[in-house]
């Protein structure tokens, strides 16, 4: 149980794939202009990392070493296709906002890294937990960045107005720069700085 707890907690803090390894940055920049697409993208990646880790772990002893990357890509591509179709069926407007970035989950470095480094070496249950935790850690950063950008850029969260009209009457103006992709990079940089200053300590 202690090992499972460590596997689950590490990606949420000291080994967060975005904050420590700086992986998955491209989609983090592209889908975080608003909270809703960031949240949906985080959920999609979490589902795919969880089940791809589980499937590859179950099959790990039957996969020939020379074609393991091909098998991993096939499993991930199948899961991405399923998730993409579910998004189009139930949250079509968000799937349009996410555009090609759902399909690009196939090449997400976090996903392929966990399959190769963890799922191929461990049993199904720890692999499922590892995939879930890494997807959650990635999604957590997307949600933080998306919330900050939407709140200061549009005065809303999940499309609901948060900043009251009275504030605008007194001269408050939304920060239009927050809607620009460059601000996502700056916010992620600030989050990484805070994380490394107070939570993450590099080994000597």
Long-range contacts (C-beta under 8 A, 24 or more apart in sequence): 3-126, 4-125, 4-126, 4-129, 7-126, 7-129, 7-130, 7-133, 8-129, 8-130, 8-132, 8-133, 9-133, 10-133, 11-130, 11-133, 11-134, 11-136, 11-137, 12-133, 12-136, 12-137, 12-140, 13-199, 13-200, 14-199, 14-200, 16-137, 16-138, 16-140, 16-141, 16-195, 17-110, 17-113, 17-134, 17-137, 17-138, 18-110, 18-137, 18-138, 18-141, 18-188, 18-192, 19-141, 19-191, 19-192, 19-195, 19-196, 19-200, 20-195, 20-200, 21-110, 21-113, 22-192, 23-108, 23-109, 23-110, 23-113, 24-108, 24-109, 24-110, 24-138, 25-185, 25-188, 26-104, 27-101, 27-104, 27-105, 27-108, 27-142, 28-141, 28-142, 28-145, 28-184, 28-188, 29-181, 29-184, 29-185, 29-188, 30-101, 30-181, 30-184, 31-97, 31-98, 31-101, 31-142, 31-146, 32-142, 32-145, 32-146, 32-149, 32-184, 33-146, 33-149, 33-150, 33-153, 33-179, 33-181, 33-184, 34-97, 34-146, 34-149, 34-150, 34-154, 34-159, 35-143, 35-146, 35-147, 35-150, 35-157, 35-158, 36-94, 36-97, 36-146, 36-158, 36-159, 37-94, 37-97, 37-98, 37-146, 38-142, 38-143, 38-145, 38-146, 38-147, 39-139, 39-142, 39-143, 39-146, 39-158, 40-87, 40-91, 40-94, 40-98, 41-98, 41-101, 41-102, 41-139, 41-142, 42-135, 42-136, 42-138, 42-139, 42-140, 42-142, 42-143, 43-139, 44-83, 44-87, 44-102, 44-105, 45-105, 45-108, 45-110, 45-111, 45-135, 45-138, 45-139, 46-132, 46-135, 46-136, 46-138, 46-139, 47-79, 47-83, 47-135, 48-76, 48-79, 48-80, 48-83, 48-105, 48-111, 48-135, 49-110, 49-111, 49-114, 49-131, 49-132, 49-134, 49-135, 49-138, 50-128, 50-131, 50-132, 50-135, 51-79, 51-128, 51-131, 52-76, 52-79, 52-111, 52-115, 52-119, 52-131, 53-114, 53-115, 53-118, 53-119, 53-127, 53-128, 53-130, 53-131, 54-119, 54-124, 54-127, 54-128, 54-131, 56-115, 56-119, 56-120, 56-127, 57-119, 57-120, 57-122, 57-123, 57-124, 57-126, 57-127, 57-128, 58-124, 60-119, 60-120, 60-121, 63-120, 68-116, 68-120, 69-116, 72-112, 72-115, 72-116, 73-106, 76-105, 76-106, 76-111, 76-112, 76-115, 77-106, 80-105, 80-106, 110-134, 110-135, 110-138, 141-188, 141-191, 144-187, 144-191, 145-184, 145-187, 145-188, 145-191, 148-178, 148-187, 149-178, 149-179, 149-183, 149-184, 149-187, 150-178, 152-178, 153-177, 153-178, 153-179, 153-183, 154-178, 154-179
